[in-house]
Amino acid sequence: MIASGVQNIFKIPELKRRILYTLALLSVYRIGAFVPTPGIDTVALASFFARAQGTLLGLFDMFSGGALERLSVFALGIMPYISASIILQLLTVVIPHLERLSKEGEQGRKKITQYTRYGTVVLSIIQGFGISVGLESMTSPGGAPVVIDPGWGFRLMTVLTLTAGTAFIMWLGEQITERGIGNGISLIIFAGIVARMPAAIGNTFRLISTGEMGVFSMVLLLALMILVVAFIVFVEQGQRRIPVQYAKRVVGRRMYGGQSTHLPLKINTSGVIPPIFASSIIMFPATIASFIKVPWMQSVAQAMQPGNVIYELLFVGFIFFFCYFYTAVTFNPVDVADNMKKHGGYIPGIRPGRRTADYIDRVLTRITLGGAIYVSAVCVLPSVLIAQFNVPFYFGGTALLIVVGVAIDTVSQIESHMLTRHYEGFLKKGAGRMKGR
């Protein structure tokens, strides 16, 4: 059945073109991740990052697809864009002008997107400058300096290169969303994580062969991965279905409505957005702090390392916040209740209008709590267990949630394209028969 589904994909020219376009742009992203920034001793930098596995720099490197480890032109990754998006969405609630723009439809969204781009460039300049200053004081374990010729020339070149790289990645993501298949930004993060799978698998086998990791530990971790993936798929497909009844209406000699349906509410409405946003919020100040050689800044950076209590508490707190915040931004119970009322729909036992909106909001609040607990458990528990057993393992819960969640969303979009194409063909044939009659 899967094979026939794949064959059907390539029978639809538009869908085939979208998938190939997406793969081409993701290939460009992966090629750019290997183009180094000028003025860097790549060998010294690689040996420095070999010690950073399991730290915040290792987590940042995972989101950038290994680009930070090589300090390529895409070293900042897509995180400045995500941070700018978070700031704009938060300001939309506070600033009336942005709130009006968000309600103006397509033109308003274009203006907010433009502000997000400007914010991305500003954040990239700040992060790029912090990284360039920090790199000048970094050395490899052997004492070799990472920067060959430090100074303002190197700093300006690094800021310009990294900012241009992030702007290009932002453009790639927007093009994938518009002309390809799936969410471009999520797919770029997905590609960065998946691209490191072969190296991670090879490193795992090397650890087993040298005795640093036992076979039993590997089997347990593999079983944990399978259980977590199955749990993610199960919950991501879960829905709370609110029954909706439509009243009968008589128009002329015809009777319309009267059918029963349901309003599906996903348990995890926000998808993979909360862990991505939470990681971005934590990594932005912590990454800058890690490169600045000031004692109290180094203490802050150390406290924000994955596995520490402060980091995990902040991570869970931000996940809960963004689960509720993103759900509130994307789903408005008042609008849903008004649309149901206009079309003669109502929830049995609930009055249409304000009572319906309050009921939907109450249900959504409860299931979002379950969704936030689920996301936090998936992102934190596997990482904590791996850290407790002191097992050097690449894929934590956050990576698994992003990979599985983005894969489910992309497959759903492909299926919707296939169904739409199928129904279009059916309607065309039906219209032809009606015309012939």
VEXTI-890387 format. One record per residue (C-alpha): residue number from 1; residue in one letter; x, y, z. Coordinates in pm, whole numbers. Last residue first. Example, Ala and Ser with C-alpha at 12.3 -4.5 7.8 and 13.67 -1.06 7.14 Angstrom:
VEXTI-890387
@n=2; res=S; east=1367; north=-106; up=714
@n=1; res=A; east=1230; north=-450; up=780
This chain:
VEXTI-890387
@n=437; res=R; east=-2670; north=1546; up=-2051
@n=436; res=G; east=-2328; north=1614; up=-2194
@n=435; res=K; east=-2273; north=1897; up=-1952
@n=434; res=M; east=-2361; north=1677; up=-1658
@n=433; res=R; east=-2120; north=1410; up=-1781
@n=432; res=G; east=-1841; north=1664; up=-1821
@n=431; res=A; east=-1907; north=1809; up=-1476
@n=430; res=G; east=-1879; north=1462; up=-1326
@n=429; res=K; east=-1549; north=1401; up=-1502
@n=428; res=K; east=-1415; north=1733; up=-1381
@n=427; res=L; east=-1543; north=1667; up=-1032
@n=426; res=F; east=-1360; north=1333; up=-1013
@n=425; res=G; east=-1035; north=1484; up=-1139
@n=424; res=E; east=-1054; north=1760; up=-882
@n=423; res=Y; east=-1135; north=1507; up=-609
@n=422; res=H; east=-823; north=1305; up=-686
@n=421; res=R; east=-603; north=1613; up=-701
@n=420; res=T; east=-733; north=1728; up=-364
@n=419; res=L; east=-677; north=1382; up=-218
@n=418; res=M; east=-316; north=1374; up=-343
@n=417; res=H; east=-245; north=1724; up=-215
@n=416; res=S; east=-396; north=1632; up=123
@n=415; res=E; east=-178; north=1319; up=136
@n=414; res=I; east=137; north=1524; up=68
@n=413; res=Q; east=38; north=1771; up=340
@n=412; res=S; east=-17; north=1487; up=587
@n=411; res=V; east=322; north=1336; up=496
@n=410; res=T; east=485; north=1672; up=571
@n=409; res=D; east=309; north=1707; up=908
@n=408; res=I; east=399; north=1350; up=1013
@n=407; res=A; east=765; north=1395; up=911
@n=406; res=V; east=783; north=1729; up=1096
@n=405; res=G; east=652; north=1564; up=1414
@n=404; res=V; east=878; north=1258; up=1388
@n=403; res=V; east=1197; north=1461; up=1333
@n=402; res=I; east=1108; north=1737; up=1579
@n=401; res=L; east=1000; north=1497; up=1854
@n=400; res=L; east=1306; north=1276; up=1802
@n=399; res=A; east=1543; north=1573; up=1820
@n=398; res=T; east=1379; north=1704; up=2138
@n=397; res=G; east=1384; north=1360; up=2301
@n=396; res=G; east=1756; north=1314; up=2264
@n=395; res=F; east=1935; north=1164; up=1968
@n=394; res=Y; east=2313; north=1171; up=1991
@n=393; res=F; east=2408; north=925; up=2263
@n=392; res=P; east=2711; north=940; up=2491
@n=391; res=V; east=2577; north=729; up=2781
@n=390; res=N; east=2629; north=871; up=3127
@n=389; res=F; east=2338; north=669; up=3273
@n=388; res=Q; east=2201; north=989; up=3429
@n=387; res=A; east=2264; north=1189; up=3110
@n=386; res=I; east=2076; north=936; up=2895
@n=385; res=L; east=1790; north=930; up=3144
@n=384; res=V; east=1773; north=1310; up=3154
@n=383; res=S; east=1774; north=1334; up=2774
@n=382; res=P; east=1500; north=1070; up=2747
@n=381; res=L; east=1290; north=1254; up=3013
@n=380; res=V; east=1322; north=1611; up=2881
@n=379; res=C; east=1182; north=1638; up=2529
@n=378; res=V; east=924; north=1357; up=2542
@n=377; res=A; east=806; north=1451; up=2891
@n=376; res=S; east=783; north=1821; up=2808
@n=375; res=V; east=587; north=1753; up=2489
@n=374; res=Y; east=344; north=1521; up=2673
@n=373; res=I; east=295; north=1762; up=2964
@n=372; res=A; east=227; north=2045; up=2718
@n=371; res=G; east=-24; north=1830; up=2527
@n=370; res=G; east=-207; north=1733; up=2846
@n=369; res=L; east=-230; north=2100; up=2944
@n=368; res=T; east=-343; north=2177; up=2589
@n=367; res=I; east=-623; north=1922; up=2639
@n=366; res=R; east=-757; north=2116; up=2937
@n=365; res=T; east=-728; north=2462; up=2782
@n=364; res=L; east=-896; north=2343; up=2460
@n=363; res=V; east=-1191; north=2203; up=2654
@n=362; res=R; east=-1237; north=2530; up=2844
@n=361; res=D; east=-1198; north=2738; up=2526
@n=360; res=I; east=-1454; north=2524; up=2344
@n=359; res=Y; east=-1700; north=2567; up=2632
@n=358; res=D; east=-1640; north=2942; up=2655
@n=357; res=A; east=-1693; north=2983; up=2279
@n=356; res=T; east=-2014; north=2778; up=2295
@n=355; res=R; east=-2147; north=2988; up=2583
@n=354; res=R; east=-2064; north=3307; up=2389
@n=353; res=G; east=-2256; north=3211; up=2078
@n=352; res=P; east=-2475; north=2903; up=2059
@n=351; res=R; east=-2614; north=2755; up=2384
@n=350; res=I; east=-2458; north=2427; up=2492
@n=349; res=G; east=-2653; north=2101; up=2546
@n=348; res=P; east=-2573; north=1967; up=2201
@n=347; res=I; east=-2300; north=2180; up=2040
@n=346; res=Y; east=-2448; north=2411; up=1779
@n=345; res=G; east=-2446; north=2470; up=1406
@n=344; res=G; east=-2683; north=2692; up=1211
@n=343; res=H; east=-2422; north=2820; up=964
@n=342; res=K; east=-2384; north=3160; up=1127
@n=341; res=K; east=-2373; north=3002; up=1475
@n=340; res=M; east=-2089; north=2767; up=1378
@n=339; res=N; east=-1892; north=3057; up=1233
@n=338; res=D; east=-1944; north=3260; up=1552
@n=337; res=A; east=-1831; north=2968; up=1773
@n=336; res=V; east=-1514; north=2916; up=1566
@n=335; res=D; east=-1436; north=3290; up=1576
@n=334; res=V; east=-1481; north=3299; up=1955
@n=333; res=P; east=-1272; north=2981; up=2002
@n=332; res=N; east=-969; north=3140; up=1830
@n=331; res=F; east=-703; north=2884; up=1730
@n=330; res=T; east=-361; north=2985; up=1591
@n=329; res=V; east=-257; north=3252; up=1844
@n=328; res=A; east=-411; north=3084; up=2149
@n=327; res=T; east=-252; north=2751; up=2055
@n=326; res=Y; east=85; north=2926; up=2009
@n=325; res=F; east=61; north=3084; up=2354
@n=324; res=Y; east=-59; north=2772; up=2537
@n=323; res=C; east=209; north=2542; up=2398
@n=322; res=F; east=457; north=2831; up=2406
@n=321; res=F; east=422; north=2881; up=2780
@n=320; res=F; east=431; north=2510; up=2865
@n=319; res=I; east=744; north=2461; up=2653
@n=318; res=F; east=903; north=2771; up=2809
@n=317; res=G; east=854; north=2630; up=3159
@n=316; res=V; east=986; north=2286; up=3056
@n=315; res=F; east=1303; north=2441; up=2914
@n=314; res=L; east=1349; north=2673; up=3210
@n=313; res=L; east=1322; north=2378; up=3449
@n=312; res=E; east=1558; north=2167; up=3235
@n=311; res=Y; east=1818; north=2443; up=3212
@n=310; res=I; east=1807; north=2520; up=3584
@n=309; res=V; east=1835; north=2149; up=3677
@n=308; res=N; east=2140; north=2089; up=3460
@n=307; res=G; east=2113; north=1822; up=3191
@n=306; res=P; east=2151; north=2064; up=2903
@n=305; res=Q; east=2390; north=2350; up=2995
@n=304; res=M; east=2230; north=2673; up=3115
@n=303; res=A; east=2409; north=2673; up=3452
@n=302; res=Q; east=2746; north=2664; up=3273
@n=301; res=A; east=2652; north=2961; up=3054
@n=300; res=V; east=2548; north=3161; up=3360
@n=299; res=S; east=2873; north=3072; up=3537
@n=298; res=Q; east=3069; north=3174; up=3225
@n=297; res=M; east=2891; north=3509; up=3230
@n=296; res=W; east=2987; north=3550; up=3597
@n=295; res=P; east=3352; north=3477; up=3521
@n=294; res=V; east=3384; north=3688; up=3203
@n=293; res=K; east=3529; north=3516; up=2897
@n=292; res=I; east=3239; north=3588; up=2661
@n=291; res=F; east=3178; north=3295; up=2423
@n=290; res=S; east=2952; north=3097; up=2659
@n=289; res=A; east=2747; north=3407; up=2742
@n=288; res=I; east=2656; north=3464; up=2376
@n=287; res=T; east=2544; north=3102; up=2347
@n=286; res=A; east=2342; north=3127; up=2670
@n=285; res=P; east=2163; north=3445; up=2561
@n=284; res=F; east=2031; north=3294; up=2232
@n=283; res=M; east=2023; north=2929; up=2340
@n=282; res=I; east=1742; north=2961; up=2595
@n=281; res=I; east=1497; north=3143; up=2367
@n=280; res=S; east=1584; north=2922; up=2069
@n=279; res=S; east=1544; north=2601; up=2269
@n=278; res=A; east=1201; north=2714; up=2390
@n=277; res=F; east=1094; north=2814; up=2038
@n=276; res=I; east=1198; north=2477; up=1894
@n=275; res=P; east=1048; north=2288; up=2189
@n=274; res=P; east=718; north=2483; up=2158
@n=273; res=I; east=687; north=2472; up=1772
@n=272; res=V; east=692; north=2093; up=1730
@n=271; res=G; east=312; north=2063; up=1711
@n=270; res=S; east=116; north=2360; up=1853
@n=269; res=T; east=-220; north=2181; up=1859
@n=268; res=N; east=-90; north=1891; up=2066
@n=267; res=I; east=-410; north=1723; up=2182
@n=266; res=K; east=-570; north=1810; up=1851
@n=265; res=L; east=-922; north=1950; up=1858
@n=264; res=P; east=-1165; north=1798; up=1605
@n=263; res=L; east=-1508; north=1966; up=1582
@n=262; res=H; east=-1766; north=1697; up=1511
@n=261; res=T; east=-2046; north=1615; up=1269
@n=260; res=S; east=-2421; north=1555; up=1282
@n=259; res=Q; east=-2643; north=1637; up=985
@n=258; res=G; east=-2965; north=1839; up=991
@n=257; res=G; east=-2857; north=2066; up=715
@n=256; res=Y; east=-3055; north=2156; up=402
@n=255; res=M; east=-3412; north=2094; up=299
@n=254; res=R; east=-3517; north=2177; up=-57
@n=253; res=R; east=-3846; north=2313; up=-182
@n=252; res=G; east=-3746; north=2677; up=-143
@n=251; res=V; east=-3474; north=2682; up=121
@n=250; res=V; east=-3575; north=2482; up=428
@n=249; res=R; east=-3315; north=2467; up=702
@n=248; res=K; east=-3239; north=2179; up=936
@n=247; res=A; east=-3016; north=2252; up=1234
@n=246; res=Y; east=-2650; north=2147; up=1234
@n=245; res=Q; east=-2526; north=1935; up=1526
@n=244; res=V; east=-2166; north=1946; up=1650
@n=243; res=P; east=-1998; north=1679; up=1866
@n=242; res=I; east=-1660; north=1784; up=2016
@n=241; res=R; east=-1386; north=1546; up=1908
@n=240; res=R; east=-1073; north=1549; up=2124
@n=239; res=Q; east=-797; north=1432; up=1892
@n=238; res=G; east=-491; north=1207; up=1903
@n=237; res=Q; east=-274; north=1171; up=1590
@n=236; res=E; east=17; north=1352; up=1753
@n=235; res=V; east=-35; north=1140; up=2067
@n=234; res=F; east=6; north=804; up=1892
@n=233; res=V; east=290; north=917; up=1664
@n=232; res=I; east=484; north=1059; up=1961
@n=231; res=F; east=426; north=744; up=2170
@n=230; res=A; east=547; north=520; up=1887
@n=229; res=V; east=858; north=737; up=1847
@n=228; res=V; east=922; north=731; up=2223
@n=227; res=L; east=881; north=352; up=2239
@n=226; res=I; east=1116; north=301; up=1944
@n=225; res=M; east=1376; north=534; up=2095
@n=224; res=L; east=1354; north=363; up=2434
@n=223; res=A; east=1403; north=23; up=2269
@n=222; res=L; east=1712; north=157; up=2094
@n=221; res=L; east=1841; north=300; up=2421
@n=220; res=L; east=1787; north=-33; up=2597
@n=219; res=V; east=1958; north=-225; up=2315
@n=218; res=M; east=2254; north=15; up=2327
@n=217; res=S; east=2284; north=-23; up=2702
@n=216; res=F; east=2284; north=-404; up=2663
@n=215; res=V; east=2552; north=-384; up=2395
@n=214; res=G; east=2774; north=-187; up=2631
@n=213; res=M; east=2911; north=153; up=2547
@n=212; res=E; east=3274; north=253; up=2601
@n=211; res=G; east=3378; north=-101; up=2500
@n=210; res=T; east=3585; north=6; up=2199
@n=209; res=S; east=3355; north=-180; up=1956
@n=208; res=I; east=3041; north=-43; up=2123
@n=207; res=L; east=3170; north=315; up=2111
@n=206; res=R; east=3260; north=271; up=1742
@n=205; res=F; east=2913; north=135; up=1670
@n=204; res=T; east=2763; north=447; up=1831
@n=203; res=N; east=2996; north=676; up=1635
@n=202; res=G; east=2885; north=515; up=1308
@n=201; res=I; east=2519; north=561; up=1401
@n=200; res=A; east=2581; north=926; up=1492
@n=199; res=A; east=2774; north=988; up=1169
@n=198; res=P; east=2493; north=833; up=964
@n=197; res=M; east=2225; north=1029; up=1158
@n=196; res=R; east=2387; north=1371; up=1123
@n=195; res=A; east=2189; north=1465; up=811
@n=194; res=V; east=1866; north=1382; up=998
@n=193; res=I; east=1914; north=1671; up=1242
@n=192; res=G; east=2000; north=1933; up=980
@n=191; res=A; east=1727; north=1812; up=745
@n=190; res=F; east=1463; north=1840; up=1020
@n=189; res=I; east=1579; north=2194; up=1107
@n=188; res=I; east=1544; north=2287; up=739
@n=187; res=L; east=1210; north=2103; up=722
@n=186; res=S; east=1074; north=2304; up=1016
@n=185; res=I; east=1164; north=2632; up=845
@n=184; res=G; east=1017; north=2522; up=512
@n=183; res=N; east=683; north=2395; up=641
@n=182; res=G; east=570; north=2117; up=407
@n=181; res=I; east=584; north=2086; up=28
@n=180; res=G; east=749; north=2324; up=-215
@n=179; res=R; east=650; north=2655; up=-370
@n=178; res=E; east=548; north=2873; up=-76
@n=177; res=T; east=679; north=2681; up=225
@n=176; res=I; east=997; north=2577; up=41
@n=175; res=Q; east=1054; north=2934; up=-79
@n=174; res=E; east=1010; north=3071; up=274
@n=173; res=G; east=1260; north=2823; up=413
@n=172; res=L; east=1517; north=2901; up=143
@n=171; res=W; east=1479; north=3276; up=206
@n=170; res=M; east=1542; north=3225; up=578
@n=169; res=I; east=1846; north=3011; up=493
@n=168; res=F; east=1977; north=3296; up=275
@n=167; res=A; east=1924; north=3550; up=553
@n=166; res=T; east=2106; north=3318; up=795
@n=165; res=G; east=2403; north=3289; up=559
@n=164; res=A; east=2416; north=3665; up=496
@n=163; res=T; east=2424; north=3726; up=872
@n=162; res=L; east=2699; north=3465; up=918
@n=161; res=T; east=2918; north=3612; up=645
@n=160; res=L; east=2875; north=3978; up=741
@n=159; res=V; east=2933; north=3912; up=1111
@n=158; res=T; east=3237; north=3694; up=1033
@n=157; res=M; east=3391; north=3951; up=794
@n=156; res=L; east=3335; north=4231; up=1046
@n=155; res=R; east=3496; north=4030; up=1325
@n=154; res=F; east=3790; north=3913; up=1113
@n=153; res=G; east=3871; north=4267; up=1005
@n=152; res=W; east=3822; north=4389; up=1360
@n=151; res=G; east=4100; north=4166; up=1486
@n=150; res=P; east=4212; north=3804; up=1500
@n=149; res=D; east=4429; north=3646; up=1227
@n=148; res=I; east=4418; north=3263; up=1239
@n=147; res=V; east=4117; north=3229; up=1466
@n=146; res=V; east=4091; north=2888; up=1640
@n=145; res=P; east=4419; north=2931; up=1827
@n=144; res=A; east=4625; north=2612; up=1875
@n=143; res=G; east=4667; north=2514; up=2241
@n=142; res=G; east=4648; north=2135; up=2199
@n=141; res=P; east=4295; north=2121; up=2342
@n=140; res=S; east=4202; north=2377; up=2070
@n=139; res=T; east=4193; north=2746; up=2150
@n=138; res=M; east=3919; north=3003; up=2187
@n=137; res=S; east=3983; north=3370; up=2264
@n=136; res=E; east=3924; north=3494; up=1910
@n=135; res=L; east=3621; north=3268; up=1877
@n=134; res=G; east=3437; north=3457; up=2151
@n=133; res=V; east=3464; north=3789; up=1968
@n=132; res=S; east=3340; north=3632; up=1644
@n=131; res=I; east=3055; north=3453; up=1826
@n=130; res=G; east=2933; north=3772; up=1993
@n=129; res=F; east=2951; north=3962; up=1662
@n=128; res=G; east=2755; north=3693; up=1481
@n=127; res=Q; east=2493; north=3680; up=1757
@n=126; res=I; east=2432; north=4056; up=1742
@n=125; res=I; east=2440; north=4069; up=1360
@n=124; res=S; east=2211; north=3767; up=1337
@n=123; res=L; east=1966; north=3929; up=1582
@n=122; res=V; east=1948; north=4242; up=1365
@n=121; res=V; east=1909; north=4043; up=1042
@n=120; res=T; east=1632; north=3828; up=1191
@n=119; res=G; east=1450; north=4137; up=1321
@n=118; res=Y; east=1445; north=4283; up=970
@n=117; res=R; east=1306; north=3955; up=837
@n=116; res=T; east=1041; north=3944; up=1108
@n=115; res=Y; east=935; north=4301; up=1021
@n=114; res=Q; east=883; north=4187; up=660
@n=113; res=T; east=684; north=3885; up=777
@n=112; res=I; east=464; north=4122; up=982
@n=111; res=K; east=404; north=4330; up=668
@n=110; res=K; east=320; north=4022; up=461
@n=109; res=R; east=79; north=3903; up=731
@n=108; res=G; east=-101; north=4237; up=720
@n=107; res=Q; east=-138; north=4219; up=342
@n=106; res=E; east=-272; north=3862; up=358
@n=105; res=G; east=-541; north=3924; up=618
@n=104; res=E; east=-577; north=4250; up=806
@n=103; res=K; east=-612; north=4087; up=1149
@n=102; res=S; east=-239; north=4044; up=1213
@n=101; res=L; east=-182; north=4404; up=1101
@n=100; res=R; east=-427; north=4532; up=1361
@n=99; res=E; east=-244; north=4340; up=1636
@n=98; res=L; east=88; north=4479; up=1510
@n=97; res=H; east=-46; north=4836; up=1543
@n=96; res=P; east=-200; north=4762; up=1885
@n=95; res=I; east=137; north=4658; up=2038
@n=94; res=V; east=112; north=4408; up=2328
@n=93; res=V; east=-36; north=4087; up=2180
@n=92; res=T; east=147; north=4137; up=1851
@n=91; res=L; east=466; north=4199; up=2051
@n=90; res=L; east=470; north=3834; up=2158
@n=89; res=Q; east=426; north=3718; up=1799
@n=88; res=L; east=699; north=3956; up=1681
@n=87; res=I; east=944; north=3838; up=1951
@n=86; res=I; east=877; north=3472; up=1873
@n=85; res=S; east=925; north=3529; up=1499
@n=84; res=A; east=1254; north=3710; up=1566
@n=83; res=S; east=1375; north=3414; up=1774
@n=82; res=I; east=1275; north=3172; up=1497
@n=81; res=Y; east=1461; north=3381; up=1239
@n=80; res=P; east=1768; north=3400; up=1464
@n=79; res=M; east=1749; north=3016; up=1507
@n=78; res=I; east=1760; north=2932; up=1135
@n=77; res=G; east=2124; north=2829; up=1133
@n=76; res=L; east=2384; north=3052; up=1297
@n=75; res=A; east=2662; north=2845; up=1136
@n=74; res=F; east=2520; north=2873; up=782
@n=73; res=V; east=2838; north=3032; up=638
@n=72; res=S; east=3029; north=2743; up=794
@n=71; res=L; east=3167; north=2743; up=1146
@n=70; res=R; east=3261; north=2373; up=1103
@n=69; res=E; east=3104; north=2281; up=1439
@n=68; res=L; east=2844; north=2553; up=1383
@n=67; res=A; east=2732; north=2395; up=1054
@n=66; res=G; east=2673; north=2052; up=1213
@n=65; res=G; east=2304; north=2051; up=1121
@n=64; res=S; east=2236; north=2396; up=1272
@n=63; res=F; east=1991; north=2248; up=1525
@n=62; res=M; east=2248; north=1986; up=1630
@n=61; res=D; east=2523; north=2248; up=1660
@n=60; res=F; east=2306; north=2443; up=1902
@n=59; res=L; east=2266; north=2129; up=2112
@n=58; res=G; east=2642; north=2064; up=2103
@n=57; res=L; east=2705; north=2425; up=2201
@n=56; res=L; east=2465; north=2381; up=2493
@n=55; res=T; east=2665; north=2081; up=2615
@n=54; res=G; east=2631; north=1712; up=2530
@n=53; res=Q; east=2918; north=1725; up=2284
@n=52; res=A; east=3139; north=2026; up=2356
@n=51; res=R; east=3470; north=1836; up=2384
@n=50; res=A; east=3467; north=1742; up=2014
@n=49; res=F; east=3373; north=2103; up=1952
@n=48; res=F; east=3724; north=2218; up=2043
@n=47; res=S; east=3884; north=1950; up=1821
@n=46; res=A; east=3668; north=2066; up=1529
@n=45; res=L; east=3767; north=2431; up=1587
@n=44; res=A; east=4138; north=2347; up=1591
@n=43; res=V; east=4104; north=2153; up=1264
@n=42; res=T; east=3890; north=2424; up=1102
@n=41; res=D; east=4143; north=2702; up=1165
@n=40; res=I; east=3912; north=2992; up=1083
@n=39; res=G; east=3986; north=3310; up=881
@n=38; res=P; east=3711; north=3278; up=622
@n=37; res=T; east=3379; north=3105; up=715
@n=36; res=P; east=3363; north=2749; up=585
@n=35; res=V; east=3130; north=2614; up=312
@n=34; res=F; east=3013; north=2273; up=442
@n=33; res=A; east=2668; north=2386; up=566
@n=32; res=G; east=2615; north=2548; up=225
@n=31; res=I; east=2595; north=2204; up=65
@n=30; res=R; east=2325; north=2099; up=314
@n=29; res=Y; east=2118; north=2408; up=241
@n=28; res=V; east=2149; north=2359; up=-135
@n=27; res=S; east=2035; north=1998; up=-89
@n=26; res=L; east=1733; north=2124; up=108
@n=25; res=L; east=1654; north=2352; up=-186
@n=24; res=A; east=1668; north=2061; up=-433
@n=23; res=L; east=1461; north=1832; up=-209
@n=22; res=T; east=1187; north=2096; up=-183
@n=21; res=Y; east=1182; north=2153; up=-559
@n=20; res=L; east=1165; north=1777; up=-619
@n=19; res=I; east=869; north=1751; up=-381
@n=18; res=R; east=686; north=2048; up=-538
@n=17; res=R; east=741; north=1922; up=-894
@n=16; res=K; east=611; north=1576; up=-806
@n=15; res=L; east=305; north=1733; up=-641
@n=14; res=E; east=234; north=1943; up=-951
@n=13; res=P; east=291; north=1654; up=-1194
@n=12; res=I; east=73; north=1398; up=-1010
@n=11; res=K; east=181; north=1049; up=-1117
@n=10; res=F; east=492; north=1080; up=-902
@n=9; res=I; east=286; north=1081; up=-582
@n=8; res=N; east=77; north=787; up=-703
@n=7; res=Q; east=388; north=569; up=-715
@n=6; res=V; east=465; north=655; up=-351
@n=5; res=G; east=109; north=559; up=-252
@n=4; res=S; east=139; north=231; up=-445
@n=3; res=A; east=457; north=150; up=-252
@n=2; res=I; east=290; north=236; up=80
@n=1; res=M; east=0; north=0; up=0
